[in-house]
Amino acid sequence: MTPIINTGNIDRKKRISQGVAFTIFKLMSYSVVAMLILILGFIVSKGIGAISWDFLTKAPEEGMTKGGIFPAIVGTLCLVAGSSLFSFPIGIMSGIYMNEYATGNKVATFIRIMTNNLSGVPSVVFGLFGMSLFVNTMKFGDSILAGSLTLGLLSLPLVIRTTEESLKAIDNSYREGSLALGATKLQTIQKVVLPMAFPNIITGLILSIGRVSGETAPILFTVAAYFLPKLPTSIFDQVMALPYHLYVISTSGTDIEASRGIAYGTALVLIVIVLIVNLLANFLRNYFSKKVKTN
Amino acid sequence: MTSDIRHKKMLTIDAKNVDFYYSEFHALKNINIEVEKNKVVALIGPSGCGKSTFLRLLNRMNDLIDGTRMTGSVLIEGKDIYAPNIHVDELRKEVGMVFQKPNPFPKSIFENVAYGLRVNGIKDKTFIEERVIESIKSAALWNEVKDKLNKSAFALSGGQQQRLCIARALAISPKVLLMDEPASALDPISTSKIEELIYELKKDYTIMIVTHNMQQASRVSDKTAYFYLGEMIEYDDTIKIFTNPTELSTQNYITGRFG
């Protein structure tokens, strides 16, 4: 072959354009981090003053301008637990069905399209639907049950998707290896596929918890109480919840200006809860993926 | 008629008029192949010729792929494995398989080999233990792993993992062992270990091996089948195929003129 003819300073040009491009990429990704830090810093600096032991363990007082947010924390925890009880089993089993049993068939494609659409539905629509179905038609009233079911529906697409994606990530050679030894499909899923997919599935589940704990619209008409200083005693009770409490004291409280500090404090608690949940997700994923490898 | 039946009973694998389709693609065209007990048959041919597809027909691994269709019949020890009353999981106990890429499970070495026993309902601890040790020994892996049976199988080298996969397949005492390019992902030393192993295993099993390595085919097999574009061009004693093939196409392939 003939050598490439000298093309002037093309070498220098391509190196410069690469340098420029990567500098822009770098700046963009740094700016994302900067924005996150800015938001976090803003919430922390405004909210840290409100945080105290009493704030975390007492009910709101004096028209929600003083006191704590304990009932809202408990309410959010109840809703997270309730919605998980509903969405995890249904979502995981659907995900397994779609990826392991119904691959490529029309039913699975249909379910996939529907769940994708479901995840695109605005959360306030879920709220309205939950009110109409669970609160009114099924007569659960404004209750933890109705709110949990509504939030569960909301997080269902996410749970199905993460389960499906986690299962898809498992190389087919493991399934074939198991089936070739006379294992049934169910045994293969139980003993080989699920244990391998578990770390990623659990991450998805925990992230869906993070999502659920921050949602406001779905609980608006189904469970959330404007002001309810006592703790729930059954699943048919109403509860306060952190995101709705935040909304209430920032927009329609008795004295919005006076409760500003509490609002930022509530936001900080909410963010810290989501942050802890995400860190937990990371930790569990690492823990279980190590365990899967060595066990 | 009677002699014909007796003759058929001796065959471990008997494929007749096998045609196979991936949706519209006609992957195997009228394949006929007979394999006697305790023989090693090598399937050779260029990539995409259908040899792996044929191998995977014998334990019905192709069932897992959507839109495939087969006509003709495959008998293993006289039983039609595509008959409606055949359960694939029972068939796969009789016809073990070793894959191209070592695929041990993320379990301990011991549990990898015990897996096939456990999924088939065997609970007797002493039996499982004996069988696991026996299988690992048969796969010529015992000396390397005897002190770390409870360690993860992922900690083994590629060649060791592949022998572990062979041990895993042997543990459920199949009649036939299918090997889909079992050494193609391994270094030369591991490869020669696998080849020695195949030679040993021949005493107890009927083996069909897909390989791209001509020397390997000539070293390990008794008979060789040459596939090209979905057809079986030639099937004969390995020594004949490699010294004096009938078909020009076979000769071109084994001498490296194409493929």
Interface residues (C-beta under 8 A of the other chain):
Chain A: T103 G104 N105 D171 S173 Y174 R175 E176 G177 S178 L179 A180 L181 G182 A183 T184 Q187 K191 V192 P195 M196 V292 K293 T294 N295
Chain B: N59 M61 L64 D66 V88 D89 E90 R92 K93 G96 M97 F99 K101 N103 P104 F105 P106 K107 S108 Y115 G116 R118 V119 N120 K151 S152 F154 C165 R168 A169 I172
